[in-house]
Amino acid sequence: ANEWPDNRRVAIAAGMLRKEAADWYNLTPSTLLIARKIT
């Protein structure tokens, strides 16, 4: 997507989360990044 680095795309997507989804993401962002690197 526009040659943006992965961390920028994740930051943009995270900024779009609302309510329970945002709460969940804020508790687990490092876990998601680790999983992304493994897959």
C-alpha positions in Angstrom: 0.0 0.0 0.0 1.8 3.0 -1.3 5.2 1.4 -0.3 4.6 2.3 3.3 6.6 0.3 5.9 4.6 -2.3 7.9 4.9 -0.4 11.1 3.3 2.6 9.5 0.4 0.6 8.1 -0.1 -1.0 11.5 -0.2 2.4 13.2 -2.8 3.7 10.7 -5.0 0.6 11.2 -4.7 0.8 15.0 -5.8 4.4 14.9 -9.0 3.3 13.2 -10.0 0.9 15.9 -12.9 1.9 18.2 -14.2 0.8 21.6 -13.5 -2.8 22.5 -11.3 -3.4 19.5 -9.1 -0.4 20.5 -9.0 -1.6 24.1 -7.9 -5.1 23.0 -5.3 -3.8 20.6 -3.8 -1.5 23.3 -3.3 -4.6 25.5 -1.7 -6.7 22.8 0.2 -4.7 20.2 3.6 -6.3 20.8 2.1 -9.8 20.6 0.6 -8.8 17.2 3.9 -7.5 15.9 5.7 -10.7 17.0 3.1 -12.9 15.3 3.4 -10.8 12.1 7.1 -11.4 12.0 6.7 -15.1 12.5 4.2 -15.6 9.7 
